[in-house]
Structures are given as structure tokens and as C-alpha cells.
């Protein structure tokens, strides 16, 4: 079976002498990796300042650290745990 045979068997492909189906055409104004809200299954949560502060405090409490202690670890680039590094990366 040749490439021409495969194209002829699939009506969505059209012939080799035709333009590709409209669904294959790229809008040159749209970045290649951009997706519309309808296509994106990811949910985004944008916390309020109070929710963010409460989250950070819960994480610090779970790590047994104060913000100052975490900032000190960051300044020394010597984190007590991978979780401390992740938290600093998120808030630092």
C-alpha cells in the first residue's frame, strides 16, 4: 500500500492535489500552543490575598517554620527539606 492509496481511502484527507481540510489549516495569528477556554480542561484558582496568606501560613506550620526561618534558609541556599524549597519558590 502506498501513501497515495492511504490518502484515497480516507475521505477526510482529500487527494494529494487538493488543499488540506479546513480543520487542518492554521490561523497564523494564533500561537501554535494557544488553546481556547473551551479546549482547556485545566481549572485555574486565583485566591484572594487572605486565602493566599492562610495557605502560606498552613504550609509554614506543616513544615514547622516561620517565614523568617524560611527566608533565612533561602538566603543561605540551604533548605531543610524539598518542601521548604518548593514553598519558597512559590512565595519567594
C-alpha positions in Angstrom: 0.0 0.0 0.0 1.3 3.4 -0.9 0.8 6.8 0.6 -1.5 7.6 -2.4 -3.6 4.6 -1.5 -3.9 5.7 2.1 -5.0 9.2 1.1 -7.5 7.8 -1.4 -9.1 5.5 1.3 -9.6 8.3 3.8 -12.1 10.9 2.6 -11.0 13.4 5.2 -7.6 13.6 3.7 -8.7 14.6 0.2 -6.4 13.9 -2.7 -2.8 14.8 -2.8 -3.6 17.5 -5.3 -6.1 19.3 -3.1 -5.7 21.7 -0.1 -5.9 20.1 3.3 -9.3 20.1 5.0 -10.2 23.4 6.7 -9.7 21.8 10.2 -6.0 21.3 9.4 -5.4 24.9 8.5 -3.6 27.1 11.0 -4.7 30.6 11.9 -1.4 32.5 11.5 -2.5 35.0 14.2 -2.8 32.2 16.9 0.3 31.0 18.6 0.7 27.2 17.9 0.4 26.2 21.6 -2.5 28.5 22.4 -5.8 27.0 23.4 -9.2 28.5 23.8 -11.1 28.3 27.1 -13.4 25.6 25.6 -10.4 23.4 24.8 -8.7 23.8 28.2 -9.6 21.3 30.8 -7.4 22.9 33.4 -9.1 24.8 36.2 -7.3 27.9 37.5 -7.8 29.1 41.0 -7.0 32.7 41.8 -7.0 33.1 45.6 -7.8 36.3 47.4 -4.9 37.8 49.4 -6.4 36.4 52.6 -6.7 32.9 51.1 -3.1 33.1 49.9 -1.8 34.2 53.2 -3.8 31.5 55.0 -2.4 28.9 52.6 1.2 30.1 53.1 0.7 30.0 56.9 -0.7 26.5 56.8 2.3 25.3 54.7 4.8 27.0 57.1 3.0 25.4 60.1 3.2 22.0 58.4 6.9 22.5 57.9 7.4 23.8 61.5 8.9 27.0 60.1 8.3 30.7 60.4 8.5 32.9 57.3 11.7 34.4 58.7 13.3 30.9 59.2 12.3 30.0 55.6 13.8 33.3 54.3 17.0 32.5 56.2 17.2 29.1 54.6 16.7 30.8 51.2 19.4 33.3 51.9 21.8 30.6 52.8 20.5 28.4 49.9 20.3 25.6 52.4 16.7 24.3 52.7 15.9 21.8 55.4 13.6 19.9 53.0 12.5 19.8 49.4 9.0 21.0 50.6 10.7 24.1 52.1 12.3 24.8 48.7 9.0 24.4 46.9 7.2 26.7 49.3 9.9 29.3 48.9 9.8 29.0 45.2 6.0 29.6 45.4 6.1 32.6 47.7 9.7 34.0 47.4 
